[in-house]
């Protein structure tokens, strides 16, 4: 479990670089970091400069914390994330979420690029996460609980805020953006899923599959934050189409979805 003194040390370092107290935190996934370029009055801090932060070696992750203003709101954005599959512990993976909460953010928008399991979905579409399935067999809250950070047994009946989901759906309709809704499955990676595993995930009720998001969302709920999850569906999951998967494809399709992704998230932030 995260240590309060480490969280405060990281928070104090970041606060020494800016006087902005963020209202909203954003985690930007593979190929989606361009939203951070829209932030005004931005202060950019490399992860490697922040106490106890780690960094990702995955393509499409800039490893920068960006603080500023967007759509009239004070924002802190993770331009890229690091992952469990890179060998980091779940404490390390989710540490920035604790710091974002300590900085003052009450709302957290978590984004990712992932594969579509639901055959009614299409690459390039966005999916609103309604719920998730933890397929990894571990949890970021395992270990001694720090009551200063949250309760021992947090309720997860509504991880992804219904209020924020309804807001996102309204905005999508107003702006003619196709916004699917579905259950996100967390896969450890770094290998993609086999066709048999995808059939299993579909049977379990998963609509999309990816290698992030669930640890951060779990810690955000433990921290009593309101969470909105948005996935960019970059490919059909393994076995649905007769073609191999690649991370280059993920980055390419995420880039093509940039305009509608940025529009949706900006308008959500404006109306939070």
ZIGI-V137433 format. One record per residue. N is the residue number from 1. RES is the residue in one small letter. SS is DSSP state (alpha for helix, beta for strand, coil for the rest). PHI is phi in whole degrees, 0 to 359 (NA if undefined). OMEGA is omega in degrees with one decimal (NA if undefined). Layout:
n:res:ss:phi:omega
N:RES:SS:PHI:OMEGA
N:RES:SS:PHI:OMEGA
//
This chain:
n:res:ss:phi:omega
1:x:coil:NA:-177.6
2:x:coil:297:179.8
3:x:coil:265:-176.8
4:x:alpha:301:-177.3
5:x:alpha:294:179.0
6:x:alpha:290:177.0
7:x:alpha:300:-177.9
8:x:alpha:291:177.9
9:x:alpha:295:177.9
10:x:alpha:295:179.9
11:x:alpha:298:-178.8
12:x:alpha:295:177.9
13:x:alpha:297:-179.8
14:x:alpha:296:-179.2
15:x:alpha:295:178.5
16:x:coil:288:-177.7
17:x:coil:262:-176.8
18:x:coil:203:175.9
19:x:coil:260:-179.8
20:x:coil:281:174.1
21:x:coil:255:-171.1
22:x:coil:291:174.9
23:x:coil:264:-174.8
24:x:beta:230:172.4
25:x:beta:254:178.4
26:x:beta:227:171.9
27:x:beta:252:-175.4
28:x:beta:258:-175.0
29:x:coil:275:-175.7
30:x:coil:307:175.9
31:x:coil:76:-175.4
32:x:coil:250:-174.5
33:x:alpha:293:-176.4
34:x:alpha:297:177.2
35:x:alpha:302:-178.9
36:x:alpha:297:179.3
37:x:alpha:290:-179.5
38:x:alpha:274:-176.4
39:x:coil:288:-178.2
40:x:beta:266:-178.1
41:x:beta:52:-169.1
42:x:beta:283:167.9
43:x:beta:248:-176.7
44:x:beta:250:-177.7
45:x:beta:236:176.3
46:x:beta:298:179.9
47:x:alpha:305:-174.1
48:x:alpha:294:178.2
49:x:alpha:273:-173.4
50:x:coil:270:179.9
51:x:coil:306:173.7
52:x:coil:72:172.4
53:x:coil:279:173.7
54:x:coil:249:178.5
55:x:coil:213:-179.1
56:x:coil:261:172.4
57:x:coil:261:-177.6
58:x:coil:287:177.1
59:x:coil:297:177.8
60:x:coil:90:-179.9
61:x:coil:236:-171.5
62:x:coil:277:179.3
63:x:coil:60:179.1
64:x:beta:223:172.4
65:x:beta:259:-177.0
66:x:beta:241:-179.2
67:x:beta:239:179.8
68:x:beta:178:-177.7
69:x:beta:237:178.4
70:x:beta:213:179.1
71:x:coil:53:176.1
72:x:coil:80:-179.5
73:x:beta:247:175.4
74:x:beta:274:-166.6
75:x:beta:233:164.4
76:x:beta:235:-175.1
77:x:beta:237:170.1
78:x:beta:273:178.9
79:x:beta:273:-172.4
80:x:coil:101:179.2
81:x:coil:227:170.4
82:x:coil:250:-163.5
83:x:coil:235:174.8
84:x:alpha:301:-177.4
85:x:alpha:291:177.6
86:x:alpha:279:178.4
87:x:coil:100:176.7
88:x:coil:282:174.0
89:x:coil:288:177.5
90:x:alpha:293:172.1
91:x:alpha:299:179.8
92:x:alpha:292:-178.6
93:x:alpha:300:-173.9
94:x:alpha:261:-178.7
95:x:alpha:305:179.9
96:x:alpha:300:178.8
97:x:alpha:294:176.4
98:x:alpha:299:-177.9
99:x:alpha:289:177.7
100:x:alpha:300:176.9
101:x:alpha:295:-179.5
102:x:alpha:297:178.8
103:x:alpha:290:176.7
104:x:coil:128:-176.6
105:x:coil:290:178.3
106:x:coil:256:179.0
107:x:beta:243:-179.4
108:x:beta:228:174.4
109:x:beta:256:-179.0
110:x:beta:252:-180.0
111:x:beta:239:177.1
112:x:beta:203:167.7
113:x:beta:251:-173.7
114:x:beta:207:-179.3
115:x:beta:264:178.1
116:x:beta:275:175.0
117:x:coil:264:177.8
118:x:coil:290:-174.8
119:x:coil:285:173.2
120:x:coil:277:179.4
121:x:coil:268:-179.7
122:x:coil:228:175.7
123:x:coil:304:-178.8
124:x:coil:98:177.0
125:x:coil:277:174.8
126:x:beta:257:178.2
127:x:beta:232:173.8
128:x:beta:277:-179.0
129:x:beta:281:179.1
130:x:beta:267:-178.0
131:x:beta:192:178.0
132:x:beta:221:174.4
133:x:beta:237:177.2
134:x:beta:273:-177.6
135:x:coil:258:-171.6
136:x:coil:266:176.3
137:x:coil:84:173.5
138:x:coil:216:-172.2
139:x:coil:208:-177.8
140:x:coil:293:-178.3
141:x:coil:263:177.5
142:x:coil:295:-177.9
143:x:coil:119:-180.0
144:x:coil:296:-179.2
145:x:coil:283:172.4
146:x:coil:261:-174.8
147:x:coil:298:176.4
148:x:coil:291:-176.7
149:x:coil:259:-178.1
150:x:coil:168:-176.9
151:x:coil:285:179.8
152:x:coil:299:-174.9
153:x:coil:237:-177.8
154:x:coil:290:176.5
155:x:coil:282:-180.0
156:x:coil:239:178.2
157:x:coil:289:176.3
158:x:coil:216:179.9
159:x:coil:297:-176.0
160:x:beta:259:-170.7
161:x:coil:310:178.1
162:x:alpha:297:179.0
163:x:alpha:298:179.7
164:x:alpha:290:177.7
165:x:alpha:296:179.3
166:x:alpha:296:176.6
167:x:alpha:299:179.9
168:x:alpha:297:178.8
169:x:alpha:296:177.9
170:x:alpha:300:-178.7
171:x:alpha:294:178.9
172:x:alpha:298:179.2
173:x:alpha:296:-178.9
174:x:alpha:299:-174.3
175:x:coil:248:175.7
176:x:coil:55:177.6
177:x:coil:255:174.9
178:x:coil:289:-179.5
179:x:beta:234:177.4
180:x:beta:288:174.2
181:x:beta:233:-179.9
182:x:beta:186:-178.8
183:x:beta:266:-178.6
184:x:beta:261:175.2
185:x:beta:259:178.2
186:x:beta:264:179.0
187:x:coil:246:-174.0
188:x:coil:294:-170.5
189:x:coil:69:2.4
190:x:coil:279:175.2
191:x:coil:284:171.4
192:x:coil:290:-176.9
193:x:coil:283:174.2
194:x:coil:281:176.2
195:x:alpha:303:179.1
196:x:alpha:294:178.4
197:x:alpha:293:176.9
198:x:alpha:295:176.5
199:x:alpha:297:176.4
200:x:alpha:297:-177.4
201:x:alpha:297:177.5
202:x:alpha:296:178.5
203:x:alpha:298:179.8
204:x:alpha:286:178.1
205:x:coil:108:179.0
206:x:coil:279:177.2
207:x:coil:255:-180.0
208:x:beta:209:-176.5
209:x:beta:222:-179.7
210:x:beta:204:-169.8
211:x:coil:246:-177.4
212:x:coil:205:166.5
213:x:coil:76:-176.1
214:x:alpha:298:177.2
215:x:alpha:300:-179.2
216:x:alpha:295:-180.0
217:x:alpha:296:179.9
218:x:alpha:297:179.7
219:x:alpha:290:177.1
220:x:alpha:296:177.7
221:x:alpha:294:175.6
222:x:alpha:301:-179.7
223:x:coil:272:179.0
224:x:coil:62:173.1
225:x:coil:262:172.3
226:x:beta:271:-170.8
227:x:beta:244:169.1
228:x:beta:238:179.9
229:x:beta:245:179.0
230:x:beta:230:177.8
231:x:beta:253:167.9
232:x:beta:262:-178.4
233:x:beta:279:-171.3
234:x:beta:265:-177.7
235:x:beta:197:169.5
236:x:beta:279:-176.3
237:x:coil:296:-172.4
238:x:beta:304:175.4
239:x:coil:95:179.9
240:x:coil:284:173.6
241:x:beta:247:-178.0
242:x:coil:274:179.0
243:x:coil:204:-180.0
244:x:coil:286:178.5
245:x:coil:258:176.9
246:x:coil:212:179.1
247:x:alpha:290:177.2
248:x:alpha:300:177.9
249:x:alpha:296:178.6
250:x:alpha:303:-178.1
251:x:alpha:295:-178.0
252:x:alpha:297:-177.4
253:x:alpha:290:177.0
254:x:alpha:300:178.3
255:x:alpha:296:179.7
256:x:alpha:290:-179.8
257:x:coil:271:-170.9
258:x:alpha:305:-171.6
259:x:alpha:299:-178.2
260:x:alpha:287:176.7
261:x:alpha:297:-179.1
262:x:alpha:298:179.6
263:x:alpha:300:-178.3
264:x:alpha:298:-175.9
265:x:alpha:294:179.6
266:x:alpha:298:-179.2
267:x:alpha:289:173.9
268:x:alpha:297:-179.6
269:x:alpha:300:-179.5
270:x:alpha:301:-173.3
271:x:alpha:252:176.3
272:x:coil:295:NA
//
